[in-house]
Amino acid sequence: MNSYYRPTVAEISLDAMTRNIRAFRDRLDAGTKLLASVKANAYGHGAVWTSRCAAEAGADYLGVAFLDEALQIRQAGETTPILVLGYVPPEGLAVARARGVTIALYRDDQLDAIEKLPERGPKLKAHVKIDSGMGRLGLLPGPAAERFLERACKLPQLEVEGMFTHYARADEADKGYSMMQAERFATMVDYVARHGLPPTIVHAGNSAAGIDLPAHIGGMLRLGISMYGLYPSGEVRRDEVVLEPVMSLKTQVVHAKTLAAGEGISYGTRYFTERQESIGTLPIGYGDGYSRMLSGKAEVLVRGRRVPVLGTICMDQCMIRLDDAVREGESPVAPGEEVVLFGRQGDAVLPVEELAAKLGTINYEVTCMMAARIPRLYVKDGVVISAVNPLIG
Ligand SMILES: Cc1ncc(COP(=O)(O)O)c(C=O)c1O
């Protein structure tokens, strides 16, 4: 097990992740596949352990944003099929083919480069990307996309295994835009069926669609945020699937002191003690992804009670008021006591969505922001089975 010497950790419950994935698996028809999206270091949860966990929990595919992410997972020994959801440049195609990585295909220069690959050897697998209204990647439905598909399906180096699109607004209560996208995508699905073209895995759904639009995900659900136990927005129907947050961000008090009234705290002394106050120092800051923009706004859990972060959050440290955690007759908070920045502490919960709201962003970004220098502790059957700390290997 890797070591680490700073008490700041992101605890990742593989137990919760497994239950979240199975909750979706159980909702899908037997023939529908599940892709676990592990891009961006598995939304901050760590790509390698997350990929393993997802594969064990029944994921048929892993999804990443670019080829290097796929190669990281292959190098860790994972054999589950991997789909690169984003752009793979022509110079990456031979590598993708050699390492058994499936690519998203939508550009003519990709086809030109594939045509030049040797015909012998295993085929490069690809899923053709259709832009049905996200305005991001993919071919617009219509004759040009049809010609592209026809050309792709004829290349001997290529297996066009799938075709997919992505919903832009499936997380909103009003599903009108998603239905429009589904109809546009259906024109391409019809074309494939009418012409007997090979794509067999035709897929459209992210977590939000998996929750609210199960009839419109096609043959594979691409599950991202919700495998991490988080809902894609406040507008999806939460009662449809019960999720458990997977990541908790934890640290410890590393210094505790009592200051008289009127003492300044942190850079710029944006906070002065209002009376005699017990101040705790935490070894976490914006260099860890605990954004400076939370200064003067964030709360943390100590002894299951909320206490405020005081003054400016530094790069590696920040300060909290300890008095608020102590009830009459209890001992003062001492160095070494656990602090939860988001997640669960006993019965108390500080949801990641609370930090996201304070930052004016979404839960996705907060977990993605957790820096590589925070060790990830993986918990299975209630026990820490691995600590991943890229700083010292
Ligand atoms: C193409 C594609 N499919 C699926 C997903 C998973 O989405 P979510 O995390 O909302 O489930 C993403 C994530 O952004 C994506 O870009």
The ligand as an SDF file (V2000), in Angstrom:
LIG
                    3D

 16 16  0  0  0  0  0  0  0  0999 V2000
  -20.1200   11.9900  -24.2780 C   0  0  0  0  0  0  0  0  0  0  0  0
  -20.4250   11.8070  -22.8260 C   0  0  0  0  0  0  0  0  0  0  0  0
  -21.1680   10.7700  -22.4300 N   0  0  0  0  0  0  0  0  0  0  0  0
  -21.4740   10.5560  -21.1290 C   0  0  0  0  0  0  0  0  0  0  0  0
  -21.0280   11.4140  -20.1500 C   0  0  0  0  0  0  0  0  0  0  0  0
  -21.4290   11.1660  -18.7160 C   0  0  0  0  0  0  0  0  0  0  0  0
  -22.2540   12.2130  -18.2850 O   0  0  0  0  0  0  0  0  0  0  0  0
  -22.7690   12.2800  -16.7710 P   0  0  0  0  0  0  0  0  0  0  0  0
  -21.5570   12.4730  -15.9340 O   0  0  0  0  0  0  0  0  0  0  0  0
  -23.6620   13.4770  -16.7540 O   0  0  0  0  0  0  0  0  0  0  0  0
  -23.4590   11.0000  -16.4970 O   0  0  0  0  0  0  0  0  0  0  0  0
  -20.2740   12.5220  -20.5100 C   0  0  0  0  0  0  0  0  0  0  0  0
  -19.8230   13.4520  -19.4840 C   0  0  0  0  0  0  0  0  0  0  0  0
  -19.7520   14.6290  -19.6240 O   0  0  0  0  0  0  0  0  0  0  0  0
  -19.9480   12.7260  -21.8790 C   0  0  0  0  0  0  0  0  0  0  0  0
  -19.2180   13.7670  -22.2810 O   0  0  0  0  0  0  0  0  0  0  0  0
  1  2  1  0
  2  3  1  0
  2 15  2  0
  3  4  2  0
  4  5  1  0
  5  6  1  0
  5 12  2  0
  6  7  1  0
  7  8  1  0
  8  9  2  0
  8 10  1  0
  8 11  1  0
 12 13  1  0
 12 15  1  0
 13 14  2  0
 15 16  1  0
M  END
$$$$
